Amino acid sequence: MTYDLVLVDTGVDLDHPGIQNWKCDGLTLSDDGITNDFSDSIGHGTAVFYVAKRCFPSANILSSTEESGTNFPSAGETISSFH
């Protein structure tokens, strides 16, 4: 799949009532690799996803989050890990 937007934040809570009808793919980066669990326990990433979908309703969005304690020193390095 091709993505129009990648959100690097706290993940997305797909069970949130405000976004239940929207699709989002995602992943979590960790020192051990990549997992498909991108659930949001904080809520910030869910809110950012909501705003992005309201502004760009047809966008294919990928949510990315980092496992707590992951040794990625910057957002730039996180983004470069997608390549």
C-alpha positions as CSV (number, residue, x, y, z in Angstrom):
1,M,0.0,0.0,0.0
2,T,1.1,3.6,-0.6
3,Y,0.6,6.1,2.1
4,D,-0.2,9.8,1.7
5,L,0.7,10.6,5.3
6,V,2.8,9.0,8.1
7,L,2.0,10.1,11.7
8,V,4.9,9.6,14.1
9,D,3.1,10.0,17.5
10,T,1.7,7.9,20.3
11,G,-0.3,5.5,18.0
12,V,-4.0,5.4,17.3
13,D,-6.9,4.0,19.3
14,L,-9.0,2.4,16.6
15,D,-11.8,1.7,19.2
16,H,-12.3,5.4,19.9
17,P,-15.9,6.3,19.0
18,G,-14.9,9.3,17.0
19,I,-12.8,7.3,14.5
20,Q,-14.3,3.8,14.5
21,N,-15.4,4.1,10.8
22,W,-12.0,5.2,9.5
23,K,-9.2,2.9,8.4
24,C,-5.6,3.3,9.7
25,D,-2.6,1.1,9.3
26,G,0.2,1.3,11.7
27,L,3.3,-0.2,13.4
28,T,5.4,0.2,16.4
29,L,9.2,0.5,16.2
30,S,11.3,-1.1,18.9
31,D,14.9,-2.1,19.5
32,D,13.8,-5.7,18.7
33,G,12.1,-4.8,15.3
34,I,8.7,-3.8,14.1
35,T,5.3,-4.9,15.4
36,N,1.8,-4.2,14.1
37,D,0.5,-3.1,17.5
38,F,0.1,0.7,17.3
39,S,-2.5,1.2,20.0
40,D,-2.6,4.6,21.7
41,S,-2.8,4.6,25.5
42,I,-2.2,8.4,25.8
43,G,-4.7,9.8,23.2
44,H,-2.5,12.4,21.5
45,G,-1.9,10.3,18.4
46,T,-5.6,9.5,18.1
47,A,-6.4,13.2,18.2
48,V,-3.8,13.9,15.5
49,F,-5.2,11.1,13.4
50,Y,-8.7,12.5,13.8
51,V,-7.6,16.0,12.7
52,A,-5.6,14.6,9.7
53,K,-8.6,12.5,8.5
54,R,-11.0,15.5,8.9
55,C,-8.6,17.7,6.8
56,F,-7.7,14.9,4.3
57,P,-10.6,12.5,4.3
58,S,-9.3,10.4,1.4
59,A,-5.7,10.1,2.7
60,N,-4.2,6.7,3.4
61,I,-2.6,7.1,6.7
62,L,0.1,5.1,8.5
63,S,0.5,5.6,12.2
64,S,3.9,4.9,13.7
65,T,4.9,4.9,17.4
66,E,8.0,3.9,19.3
67,E,8.0,1.4,22.1
68,S,8.8,3.0,25.4
69,G,12.6,3.1,26.0
70,T,13.4,2.5,22.3
71,N,16.8,3.8,21.5
72,F,15.9,6.2,18.6
73,P,17.5,9.5,19.3
74,S,15.4,11.7,17.0
75,A,12.3,11.8,14.9
76,G,14.5,12.0,11.8
77,E,16.0,8.6,12.6
78,T,12.6,7.2,13.2
79,I,11.4,8.4,9.8
80,S,14.5,7.1,8.1
81,S,13.8,3.6,9.5
82,F,10.9,3.4,7.0
83,H,13.4,3.2,4.1
